[in-house]
């Protein structure tokens, strides 16, 4: 009996295109996430040889019950609308335990446009390491099931590179861009279908109470849910110094998970305006701007839902008035919810300072410490990790003794910070950019041992392990990564 259940293929055909993965001559398995496969009860891939796993996770063998599809979506990319994007190099295989299984880098689809549909090995290894590290850090994220070498080369920005296929697991691939795909076409019925489908797959499952219609209530519930999950997600990102790098609406998940690790990066030295993506010239998706962009993306979903919120029997001449009323309802609802972003961010940073119960005045304390880090160019991760030591010794050598530090310490100690809480919430090991790059460089030379070592280290980010300081230290000047790339 097949493990696959395919709810997406039961949607109207306008939601996807059928597409088969490309052929690869010599696929070779690099890593298989057996623990995740067990959690999913994915019986077909348990206890089988690596050679067959390589065939399955490169798309050469399609398991019974799987129906490869390329999903349709649109998006705002760096603020500019693109009416048709879709999976141009990915194949959705089906769902197991309400989780999508998707191959990335698996060949051309009807959405490929001029692309070859392939992926270089670097982005495959990068997404495997970082998405699994994010899971261990407690951040809602897509997961990594497998990484495979294809045995072929792809030509990219810096020349020929080995190819790879990544297998991604997600609680869904529903994006704001999925709604925009139909909104750009003026296809209201498909938006209604998508609202129902989204509410079936993700909380709040309000559709069970409301029945077939009531799209105004469903749409408002969907917007409220998105604010709740994304405010928590972005707060979590910022608390670990994570910069997504490409927060376009096609990468903005209705499930509230981190999706698409293309040009993402982790900060070393703290900088409020830090960015790494080579294509983010204006800093649209910089560290501190991620909250504003999340709100902007939610407003773009609201644009799609206005026709549903303004539903009702009214005369043609009243449509404008009804639409205006719907816009006012949405604006009022979202403006009352958007303060959640700041609240969740402040609560999480208070925990990083060892403060269990956030109070309004703690916002200034958080800002003072972050300003100190930026001024002194201190490492973000280690500055928080070493705070219990600073609590014991205010003259700690890691922290330059300045008036700003004295100001922070005076106010911080009044809050009776909890050292054990700080150790639980401030990681020691993160996927630093230079470590990821070293793993990729070595794998390109045929040596995957460093990749596997990083994978093991990132499984326990909060506990000091028997590893050299290399794995928790900031990069040297020579190792520093200044720019990251999408890899498409």
C-alpha positions in Angstrom: 0.0 0.0 0.0 1.4 3.4 -1.0 2.3 6.0 1.7 1.3 8.8 -0.6 -1.8 10.8 -0.4 -2.2 13.5 -3.0 -4.6 16.2 -2.1 -3.0 18.8 -4.4 -3.7 16.8 -7.6 -7.4 16.7 -6.6 -7.5 20.5 -7.0 -8.4 22.0 -10.3 -5.8 21.6 -13.0 -5.1 25.4 -13.0 -3.2 24.9 -9.7 -0.4 22.8 -11.2 1.1 21.2 -14.3 1.9 17.5 -14.6 5.6 17.0 -15.1 8.2 14.2 -14.9 11.7 14.6 -13.4 14.7 14.6 -15.7 16.9 11.6 -16.3 20.3 11.5 -14.6 22.9 9.0 -15.6 24.8 8.4 -12.3 22.9 9.6 -9.2 24.8 9.0 -6.0 23.3 9.4 -2.5 25.2 11.8 -0.2 22.8 11.7 2.8 19.4 10.3 3.7 17.5 11.6 6.8 16.3 8.2 8.1 15.0 9.8 11.3 12.7 12.1 9.4 11.6 9.2 7.1 10.7 7.2 10.3 8.8 10.2 11.7 6.8 10.3 8.5 6.4 6.5 8.5 7.7 6.6 4.9 7.9 2.8 4.6 8.9 2.6 1.0 12.3 4.3 1.6 13.3 2.5 4.9 15.8 -0.4 4.9 16.6 -0.2 1.2 20.1 0.1 -0.4 21.7 3.5 -1.0 21.7 2.9 -4.7 18.0 2.7 -4.8 17.6 5.7 -2.5 19.7 7.6 -5.0 17.3 6.5 -7.8 14.2 7.6 -5.8 15.6 10.9 -4.6 16.8 12.0 -8.0 13.5 11.2 -9.6 14.7 8.2 -11.6 12.2 5.9 -9.8 8.7 7.1 -9.2 7.2 5.3 -6.3 3.6 3.9 -6.5 1.1 6.5 -5.6 3.3 9.4 -6.4 2.0 11.9 -9.0 4.8 14.4 -10.0 3.5 17.9 -10.4 4.9 21.4 -10.8 2.9 23.8 -8.6 1.7 27.1 -10.0 2.3 30.4 -8.2 3.1 34.1 -8.9 4.8 36.6 -6.7 6.2 40.0 -5.9 10.0 39.8 -6.4 11.8 42.7 -4.7 8.5 44.6 -4.8 7.7 44.0 -8.5 4.8 41.7 -9.6 5.5 38.6 -11.7 2.2 37.0 -12.8 3.6 33.6 -13.5 6.5 31.9 -11.6 5.7 28.3 -10.5 8.0 25.4 -9.9 10.6 25.8 -12.6 13.0 23.2 -11.2 11.0 21.2 -8.7 8.6 18.3 -8.7 6.0 17.8 -6.0 5.7 14.0 -5.5 2.8 13.9 -3.1 2.0 14.0 0.6 2.9 11.7 3.4 1.3 12.3 6.8 0.1 15.7 5.6 3.6 16.8 4.5 4.6 17.6 1.0 7.5 15.7 -0.5 9.3 17.7 -3.2 12.4 17.2 -5.4 14.4 20.4 -6.1 16.8 20.5 -9.1 15.0 17.6 -10.7 14.7 19.1 -14.2 12.5 21.3 -16.4 8.8 21.8 -16.0 6.3 23.9 -17.9 7.3 26.8 -15.5 11.0 26.7 -16.3 10.9 29.5 -18.9 14.6 29.7 -20.0 16.0 27.7 -17.1 17.5 24.2 -17.3 15.6 23.0 -14.3 18.7 21.7 -12.6 20.5 22.7 -9.4 24.2 22.9 -8.7 25.3 20.7 -5.8 26.2 23.7 -3.6 22.7 25.0 -3.0 21.6 21.4 -2.3 24.2 20.9 0.5 23.5 24.4 1.8 19.8 23.9 2.1 20.3 20.5 3.7 22.6 21.8 6.4 20.8 25.0 7.2 17.2 23.7 7.1 18.1 20.9 9.5 20.1 23.2 11.7 17.1 25.6 11.8 14.9 22.6 12.9 17.4 21.8 15.7 17.3 25.5 16.7 13.5 25.2 17.1 12.7 27.4 14.1 9.6 26.4 12.0 11.1 25.2 8.7 11.0 22.9 5.8 13.0 19.8 6.4 15.7 17.9 4.4 15.0 14.3 3.5 17.9 13.6 1.1 20.7 15.0 -1.0 22.0 13.4 -4.2 24.8 14.0 -6.7 23.4 13.7 -10.2 26.7 12.8 -11.8 26.3 15.6 -14.3 27.5 19.2 -14.5 25.5 22.4 -14.6 26.7 25.8 -15.9 26.2 28.6 -13.5 27.5 32.1 -12.8 31.0 31.0 -12.0 31.3 28.2 -14.5 30.6 24.5 -14.5 29.6 22.9 -11.2 28.5 19.4 -10.1 24.8 18.9 -10.1 22.6 17.8 -7.3 19.0 17.1 -6.3 17.5 18.0 -2.9 14.4 16.4 -1.3 12.4 18.9 0.7 9.6 18.1 3.2 7.1 20.8 4.0 3.9 21.0 6.0 2.7 22.6 2.7 4.0 24.7 -0.2 1.1 27.2 -0.1 2.5 30.7 -0.5 1.2 34.2 -0.7 2.3 33.9 -4.3 -0.1 31.0 -4.8 -3.0 33.3 -4.0 -1.5 36.0 -6.2 -1.4 33.6 -9.2 -5.2 33.6 -9.3 -5.7 37.2 -8.1 -3.6 38.4 -11.1 -6.0 36.5 -13.3 -9.1 37.7 -11.6 -10.0 34.1 -10.8 -12.1 34.5 -7.7 -13.5 31.0 -7.7 -9.9 29.5 -7.5 -9.1 31.9 -4.7 -12.1 30.5 -2.8 -10.9 27.0 -3.5 -7.5 27.9 -2.2 -8.9 29.5 1.0 -10.7 26.2 1.7 -7.7 24.1 0.9 -5.4 26.2 3.1 -7.8 26.1 6.0 -8.1 22.3 5.6 -4.3 21.9 5.9 -3.5 24.5 8.5 -5.0 26.0 11.6 -7.4 27.7 12.2 -9.7 25.0 10.8 -12.6 27.4 10.9 -14.1 26.0 7.7 -15.4 23.0 9.7 -17.6 25.4 11.7 -18.6 27.7 8.9 -19.4 25.3 6.1 -19.4 25.9 2.4 -19.5 29.7 2.1 -18.7 32.5 4.7 -15.6 33.5 2.8 -15.5 36.9 4.6 -15.0 35.1 7.9 -12.6 32.5 6.4 -10.5 35.2 4.8 -10.2 37.2 8.0 -9.3 34.1 9.9 -6.6 33.3 7.4 -5.1 36.7 7.7 -5.1 36.6 11.5 -3.5 33.2 11.4 -0.8 34.4 9.1 0.1 37.3 11.3 0.3 35.0 14.3 2.6 32.4 12.7 4.8 34.9 10.8 5.3 37.2 13.7 6.6 34.2 15.7 8.7 33.1 12.8 10.4 36.4 12.0 11.1 37.0 15.7 12.8 33.6 15.9 14.9 34.4 12.8 16.1 37.7 14.3 16.8 36.2 17.6 19.4 33.9 16.0 20.8 36.4 13.6 19.2 34.8 10.6 18.7 36.8 7.4 16.5 35.1 4.8 17.6 37.2 2.0 14.8 36.7 -0.5 11.5 37.4 1.3 9.5 37.6 -1.9 5.8 36.7 -1.7 6.5 33.4 -3.5 8.7 32.5 -0.5 6.2 33.6 2.2 4.5 30.5 3.6 0.9 30.3 4.8 2.1 27.6 7.2 4.5 30.1 8.9 7.6 28.0 8.0 11.0 29.1 6.7 11.0 28.2 3.0 13.7 28.7 0.4 17.2 29.0 1.7 18.8 30.4 -1.4 20.9 33.5 -0.3 20.2 33.2 3.4 22.9 33.8 5.9 23.7 34.1 9.6 25.3 37.3 11.0 28.7 37.2 12.5 29.3 40.9 13.6 26.0 42.4 14.6 24.7 45.1 12.3 21.0 46.2 12.3 21.2 46.7 8.5 23.2 43.6 7.6 22.4 41.9 4.2 24.3 39.2 2.3 22.2 38.5 -0.8 24.1 39.5 -4.0 20.9 40.7 -5.6 19.5 42.7 -2.6 21.2 45.9 -3.7 18.9 48.2 -1.7 18.8 46.2 1.5 15.1 45.5 1.1 15.5 42.1 3.0 18.2 43.2 5.5 18.1 42.0 9.1 16.1 44.8 10.6 13.8 45.2 7.7 12.4 41.6 7.8 9.6 42.6 10.1 8.4 45.4 7.7 8.6 43.0 4.7 6.6 40.4 6.5 3.8 42.9 7.1 4.0 44.1 3.5 3.7 40.5 2.3 0.6 39.9 4.5 -1.0 43.1 3.0 -0.4 41.5 -0.5 -2.4 38.5 0.7 -5.1 40.8 1.9 -5.2 42.3 -1.6 -6.1 38.9 -3.0 -8.8 38.3 -0.4 -10.6 41.7 -0.7 -13.1 40.3 -3.3 -14.1 37.6 -0.8 -14.3 39.9 2.2 -16.6 42.2 0.2 -18.9 39.3 -0.8 -22.6 40.0 -0.7 -25.5 40.8 -3.0 -25.3 44.3 -4.1 -26.0 46.3 -7.2 -23.2 47.0 -9.7 -23.0 50.7 -8.8 -22.4 49.6 -5.1 -19.4 47.5 -5.9 -17.0 50.3 -5.3 -18.5 51.1 -1.9 -18.5 47.5 -0.9 -14.9 47.1 -1.9 -14.0 50.2 0.1 -15.8 48.8 3.2 -13.9 45.5 2.8 -10.6 47.4 2.6 -11.4 49.3 5.8 -12.3 46.0 7.5 -9.0 44.5 6.5 -6.9 47.6 7.4 -8.6 47.7 10.9 -8.0 44.0 11.5 -4.4 44.0 10.4 -3.4 47.3 12.1 -4.7 45.8 15.3 -2.7 42.6 14.8 0.6 44.0 13.4 1.9 45.0 16.9 2.3 41.2 17.4 5.5 41.4 15.4 7.2 43.8 17.8 5.7 42.0 20.8 7.0 38.6 19.7 10.4 40.0 18.9 10.8 41.7 22.2 9.6 38.7 24.2 12.2 36.5 22.4 15.1 38.9 22.9 14.1 39.3 26.5 14.5 35.6 26.9 17.9 35.8 25.3 18.8 38.3 28.1 17.6 35.8 30.7 14.4 37.7 31.4 11.4 35.4 31.7 8.6 37.9 31.9 9.0 40.7 29.4 8.0 44.2 30.5 7.6 47.3 28.3 10.8 48.9 29.7 12.8 45.9 28.6 12.5 47.2 25.0 15.0 49.9 25.8 17.3 47.4 27.5 17.3 45.2 24.3 18.0 48.2 22.1 20.9 49.3 24.4 22.6 45.9 24.2 22.1 45.5 20.4 23.5 49.1 19.9 26.5 48.2 22.0 27.1 45.1 19.9 26.9 47.1 16.7 29.1 49.9 18.0 31.8 47.4 19.1 31.4 45.1 16.1 30.9 42.1 18.4 29.8 38.6 17.2 26.1 38.3 17.6 25.9 34.6 18.6 28.8 34.6 21.1 27.8 37.9 22.6 24.5 36.3 23.8 26.1 32.9 24.6 28.6 34.4 26.9 26.2 36.6 28.9 26.1 34.3 31.9 29.9 34.8 32.2 29.4 38.6 32.0 26.8 38.4 34.7 29.5 36.8 37.0 32.3 39.1 35.8 31.4 42.6 34.5 35.0 43.0 33.4 34.9 40.0 31.0 37.5 40.3 28.3 35.1 39.5 25.5 33.1 42.6 26.1 34.9 46.0 25.7 34.4 48.1 28.8 32.4 51.2 27.6 29.9 53.6 29.1 27.2 51.9 27.0 28.0 48.5 28.5 27.9 50.0 32.0 24.5 51.5 31.2 23.3 48.1 30.0 24.7 46.2 33.0 23.1 48.5 35.5 19.6 48.1 34.1 20.1 44.4 33.2 21.0 43.3 36.7 17.9 45.0 38.1 15.9 42.4 36.1 17.6 39.4 37.8 18.5 37.6 34.6 18.4 33.8 34.7 21.7 32.2 33.6 20.3 28.7 32.9 17.5 30.3 30.7 20.2 32.1 28.7 22.1 28.9 28.1 19.0 27.1 26.9 18.0 29.8 24.4 21.3 31.1 23.1 23.0 28.7 20.8 26.7 28.0 20.6 26.7 26.3 17.2 25.0 27.9 14.2 25.5 27.4 10.4 28.0 30.1 10.0 28.5 31.2 6.4 32.2 30.3 6.2 31.6 26.8 7.6 28.9 26.1 5.1 31.1 27.3 2.3 34.0 25.1 3.4 31.7 22.1 3.4 30.6 22.9 -0.2 34.2 23.5 -1.4 35.3 20.1 0.0 32.3 18.3 -1.4 33.1 19.7 -4.8 36.5 18.0 -4.4 34.7 14.7 -3.6 35.2 14.9 0.2 31.8 14.9 2.1 33.3 14.3 5.6 33.2 18.0 6.6 29.6 18.2 5.5 28.6 15.2 7.6 30.5 16.6 10.6 28.7 19.9 10.4 25.4 18.0 10.1 26.2 16.2 13.4 27.3 19.3 15.2 24.2 21.3 14.2 22.0 18.7 15.7 22.8 20.0 19.3 23.3 23.7 18.9 22.8 24.5 22.6 25.2 22.0 24.1 28.9 22.4 24.1 30.3 19.3 22.4 33.8 17.7 22.0 34.6 19.9 19.0 37.4 22.4 18.3 36.7 26.1 18.6 36.6 26.2 14.8 32.9 25.3 14.8 31.7 28.1 17.2 34.2 30.9 16.3 33.6 33.8 14.0 35.4 33.7 10.6 38.9 35.1 10.2 39.2 38.0 7.8 40.2 35.5 5.0 37.2 33.2 5.8 34.6 35.9 5.9 31.7 35.5 3.4 30.4 38.9 2.2 27.9 37.8 -0.3 25.5 34.9 -0.8 23.8 33.7 -4.0 20.5 32.2 -5.0 22.1 29.4 -6.9 19.3 29.2 -9.5 
